[in-house]
Amino acid sequence: MGCQLNENDSEKLCGMLEEMGYTRTEIFEESDIALFNTCCVRENAEDKLFGKLGELKRIKEANGTIIAIGGCMMQEKHITDKIKQSYPFVDVVFGTHTLYRFPEDLFKALKTREKVKDVIDIDGEIFEGLPIKRDSNIKASVTIMNGCNNFCTYCIVPYVRGRERSRMPKDIINEVKDLAKEGYKEITLLGQNVNAYGNDLNLGYDFSDLLENVAKLGIPRLRFVTSHPWNFTDKMIDVIAKYENVMPYIHLPIQSGSDKILKKMNRKYTKEEYITLFNKMKEKIPNVCITTDIIVGFPGETNEDFEETLDICLLYTSDAADDLT
């Protein structure tokens, strides 16, 4: 449940389980273990989790199924309290920072038949070499960093994923090399804010350097998500424009067209700065496609603020403007 980083974590959890001798099934009645990797950004993911837990109670009573829940939602105390009080039959609860310990937690639950809670509030470390069972043999995601330091006022990510922690460049390059040898045709580099990659390493090596070095490996299609307009550099634009295998697709969330609302959101850029960056990308990157996210109804937003957002949408969707009006 959740974002692409969450999906990548799920592939690692599947890899761990397969190394332990398990095979995957989508049929709960057949499963010895039911594992959920949760999201706390999307409300429907929370509803889905608790609905599925209700279904599993009967199956657990009949078959003794082990139930494990991990992911971002488990970093929220009110959620883990709710699980303890309303779903006491859950066997293992683990957070985003303890994912690598899942086999140990599962073994403990199987051996002792006691409840295991493995959630820490401090930022986790980067652990390399975790097994991974990918869902595709053509496209693969590679996490380059975890966490975020931006603290947008509407976003819970820094609190559940922690502060920014970058993987070492050589480890990322080696993972992509291995994927290329296995015949993968498309790689997506993942991070909550890929633009911030390397800031914590103090190596003088940033995301544009990483993107260029990965592009040189010859993967036919290379993508990345997600970027923050605040620190999208000219150097990054030049790298995207230079390499044909770097797909000219950029997800660049504006969130609002009102400077007042952007300030309330703690987005660190103005509407004019976003427009300047947008136009620079359009000018320098052939056939670039730019997508965005927009929040409407933000606390304190007036009709005038909304109209400013709408103006930007109409300005940059000229082909569809007639349809919209």
Disulfide bonds with the S-S distance in Angstrom:
none
